[in-house]
Amino acid sequence: MKFTELPSGKSVKGEKISAFKSVLDAPKYNYILGAVHGDEVEGAHLAQELFNWLAETNEVDLPLIIVPVVNVDGFKIKSRVNANGVDLNRNLPSAQWTPEAREEKYFPGSSPLSEPENQFLVSLFKQYPPRFILSFHSWYPVINYNGACKEIADFLASFNKYPIEADFLTHPTPGSLGEFGPQEFKSPVLTFECPVLSESVTLESIWKENEEGFKKLFTSKIIENFKN
């Protein structure tokens, strides 16, 4: 499918944040996001592989917005946080946002939406309203969903056998995209957590164990037909 590059955003350090839009226009769009946490190379790799395939295939006809690397400053130096030391997935203005952080790596910023990376992301949401958001991370293999997208989580889990969690009850995420998307835009969010690299886990193996599920998901009618 064909994509056009949208006007880019800027990071804290003035680096370009690239975003791409499918040529298909629609009232609402499906989003694919990578590297919200810059040190999560596994999730970033999966997002990029999926984008590469979508850009090559003629089998998919969906309205899409893709931001392969959200936290460009952090990604360059393999840092979870951005150049201001802010966890971008705790900085969004959800109803649960708090200035408190359980650990330094979860620092939410001086105020919600204080960071230029998130300001750019929300500007995209306002211009191209989301109907479904797929955000790639890496922690341990789990599919976390917020909002009405359990059908998608179940479908992917049928291929990779990852566990599914509706809420991380023991790991609260105030100011996260999973909270903000459904609250502000009525858009469900699927946070796809990849396994982390080890002697037996490689970037290639992570893509291979998920390739079939994602290709079948995007060529099926599941995303197109689900009701958010």
C-alpha positions as CSV (number, residue, x, y, z in Angstrom):
1,M,0.0,0.0,0.0
2,K,1.1,3.6,-0.6
3,F,2.1,6.0,2.2
4,T,2.8,9.7,2.1
5,E,5.1,11.4,4.7
6,L,3.3,13.9,6.9
7,P,4.9,17.1,8.2
8,S,7.3,15.9,10.9
9,G,7.4,16.7,14.6
10,K,10.4,17.7,16.6
11,S,12.0,16.1,19.6
12,V,13.4,17.9,22.7
13,K,16.7,18.1,20.8
14,G,15.1,19.2,17.6
15,E,15.4,15.8,15.9
16,K,12.8,14.9,13.2
17,I,9.9,12.7,14.3
18,S,8.7,11.0,11.1
19,A,5.0,10.1,10.5
20,F,3.4,8.4,7.5
21,K,-0.2,8.3,6.3
22,S,-1.8,5.8,4.0
23,V,-3.2,7.4,0.8
24,L,-6.6,6.2,1.9
25,D,-8.6,8.9,3.7
26,A,-11.2,8.2,6.3
27,P,-13.0,9.9,9.2
28,K,-10.8,7.9,11.6
29,Y,-7.4,6.2,11.4
30,N,-5.6,3.1,12.7
31,Y,-2.3,4.0,14.3
32,I,0.9,2.0,14.6
33,L,3.5,3.5,17.1
34,G,7.0,2.3,17.8
35,A,9.8,3.3,20.3
36,V,7.7,5.4,22.8
37,H,10.4,4.1,25.1
38,G,13.7,4.5,23.3
39,D,15.4,1.5,24.9
40,E,12.8,-1.0,23.8
41,V,14.4,-2.0,20.6
42,E,12.4,-5.2,20.4
43,G,9.1,-3.4,20.0
44,A,10.6,-0.8,17.7
45,H,11.9,-3.5,15.5
46,L,8.5,-5.2,15.3
47,A,6.9,-1.9,14.4
48,Q,9.4,-1.3,11.7
49,E,9.0,-4.8,10.2
50,L,5.3,-4.4,10.1
51,F,5.6,-1.0,8.5
52,N,8.0,-2.4,5.9
53,W,5.6,-5.1,5.0
54,L,2.6,-2.8,4.8
55,A,4.5,-0.5,2.5
56,E,5.2,-3.4,0.2
57,T,1.9,-5.3,0.1
58,N,-1.1,-4.7,-2.0
59,E,-3.3,-6.9,0.3
60,V,-4.1,-4.2,2.8
61,D,-6.6,-1.3,2.3
62,L,-6.9,0.5,5.7
63,P,-6.6,4.1,6.8
64,L,-3.3,4.1,8.7
65,I,-1.0,6.5,10.4
66,I,2.5,5.2,11.4
67,V,5.0,6.8,13.6
68,P,7.9,4.3,13.6
69,V,10.0,6.0,16.3
70,V,8.2,8.4,18.7
71,N,11.0,8.9,21.2
72,V,13.8,9.7,18.6
73,D,16.2,11.2,21.2
74,G,15.9,8.2,23.5
75,F,16.1,5.7,20.7
76,K,19.5,7.1,19.6
77,I,21.0,6.5,23.0
78,K,18.9,3.5,24.0
79,S,17.2,5.4,26.8
80,R,13.7,4.7,28.0
81,V,13.0,8.4,28.7
82,N,13.3,11.4,26.3
83,A,16.0,14.1,26.5
84,N,14.2,15.8,29.4
85,G,14.2,12.6,31.4
86,V,10.5,12.1,30.9
87,D,8.7,8.8,30.4
88,L,6.5,9.7,27.4
89,N,4.0,6.9,28.4
90,R,3.4,8.7,31.7
91,N,3.1,12.2,30.3
92,L,-0.2,12.1,28.5
93,P,-3.1,14.1,30.0
94,S,-5.3,11.2,31.1
95,A,-7.6,11.6,34.1
96,Q,-5.2,9.5,36.2
97,W,-2.1,11.6,35.4
98,T,0.0,12.4,38.6
99,P,3.2,14.3,39.2
100,E,4.3,11.4,41.4
101,A,6.6,8.6,40.1
102,R,7.1,5.2,41.6
103,E,10.6,5.2,40.2
104,E,12.8,7.7,38.5
105,K,12.4,6.0,35.1
106,Y,8.6,6.7,35.3
107,F,9.1,10.5,35.7
108,P,5.9,12.0,34.2
109,G,7.2,15.5,33.5
110,S,6.4,18.8,35.1
111,S,2.9,18.7,33.7
112,P,0.8,16.5,31.5
113,L,1.6,16.9,27.8
114,S,4.8,18.9,28.6
115,E,6.9,17.1,26.1
116,P,7.2,17.9,22.4
117,E,7.0,14.3,21.3
118,N,3.6,13.9,22.9
119,Q,2.5,17.3,21.7
120,F,3.2,16.1,18.2
121,L,1.4,12.8,18.7
122,V,-1.7,14.5,20.1
123,S,-1.7,16.9,17.2
124,L,-1.8,13.9,14.9
125,F,-4.7,12.5,16.9
126,K,-6.6,15.7,16.5
127,Q,-6.0,16.1,12.8
128,Y,-6.4,12.3,12.0
129,P,-8.7,11.0,14.8
130,P,-7.8,7.5,15.9
131,R,-10.2,4.5,15.9
132,F,-7.6,2.0,17.0
133,I,-4.0,2.4,18.3
134,L,-1.4,-0.3,18.3
135,S,1.7,0.6,20.3
136,F,4.8,-1.6,20.4
137,H,6.8,-2.0,23.6
138,S,9.0,-4.6,25.1
139,W,8.9,-5.9,28.7
140,Y,7.7,-9.4,28.8
141,P,5.5,-11.1,26.2
142,V,2.0,-9.9,26.9
143,I,-0.9,-8.3,25.0
144,N,-2.5,-5.5,27.0
145,Y,-5.7,-3.9,25.8
146,N,-7.6,-0.8,26.9
147,G,-11.0,-0.2,25.4
148,A,-13.0,-2.4,23.1
149,C,-10.3,-4.3,21.2
150,K,-10.2,-7.7,23.0
151,E,-11.1,-9.4,19.7
152,I,-7.8,-8.1,18.3
153,A,-5.8,-9.2,21.3
154,D,-7.5,-12.7,21.2
155,F,-6.7,-13.0,17.5
156,L,-3.0,-12.2,17.9
157,A,-2.7,-14.4,21.0
158,S,-4.0,-17.3,18.9
159,F,-0.8,-17.1,16.9
160,N,1.9,-16.2,19.4
161,K,0.3,-17.6,22.6
162,Y,1.1,-14.5,24.6
163,P,-1.0,-13.9,27.7
164,I,-3.7,-11.2,27.5
165,E,-4.3,-8.6,30.2
166,A,-7.0,-5.9,30.3
167,D,-5.3,-3.9,33.0
168,F,-1.9,-4.1,34.7
169,L,-3.3,-4.1,38.2
170,T,0.1,-4.5,39.9
171,H,1.7,-2.0,37.5
172,P,-0.3,1.2,37.3
173,T,0.4,3.5,34.4
174,P,-1.0,6.9,35.0
175,G,-0.7,9.3,32.1
176,S,-0.3,6.4,29.6
177,L,-1.6,6.1,26.1
178,G,-3.7,3.1,27.2
179,E,-5.6,5.5,29.5
180,F,-5.6,8.6,27.3
181,G,-6.7,7.0,24.0
182,P,-10.1,5.6,25.2
183,Q,-10.8,8.6,27.4
184,E,-10.1,11.4,25.0
185,F,-10.7,9.9,21.6
186,K,-12.8,6.8,22.4
187,S,-10.1,4.9,20.7
188,P,-9.1,1.5,22.0
189,V,-5.4,0.9,22.6
190,L,-3.5,-2.3,22.2
191,T,-0.1,-2.2,23.9
192,F,1.9,-5.1,22.4
193,E,4.7,-6.1,24.7
194,C,7.5,-8.1,23.1
195,P,9.9,-10.4,24.9
196,V,13.3,-8.9,25.6
197,L,16.5,-9.9,23.9
198,S,18.5,-12.8,25.4
199,E,20.7,-15.6,24.2
200,S,17.7,-17.4,22.8
201,V,15.6,-14.4,21.7
202,T,16.7,-12.2,18.8
203,L,15.0,-9.4,16.9
204,E,14.6,-11.8,14.0
205,S,12.9,-14.4,16.2
206,I,10.5,-11.9,17.7
207,W,9.4,-10.9,14.2
208,K,9.1,-14.5,13.0
209,E,6.9,-15.5,15.9
210,N,4.6,-12.6,15.3
211,E,4.8,-12.2,11.5
212,E,1.9,-14.5,10.6
213,G,-0.4,-13.1,13.2
214,F,0.0,-9.5,12.2
215,K,-0.1,-10.2,8.4
216,K,-3.3,-12.2,8.9
217,L,-4.7,-9.5,11.2
218,F,-4.2,-6.7,8.7
219,T,-5.4,-8.7,5.7
220,S,-8.5,-9.9,7.6
221,K,-11.6,-7.8,8.2
222,I,-11.1,-7.7,12.0
223,I,-9.7,-4.2,12.2
224,E,-11.9,-2.9,9.5
225,N,-15.1,-4.2,11.1
226,F,-14.6,-4.0,14.8
227,K,-16.7,-1.4,16.7
228,N,-14.9,1.0,19.0
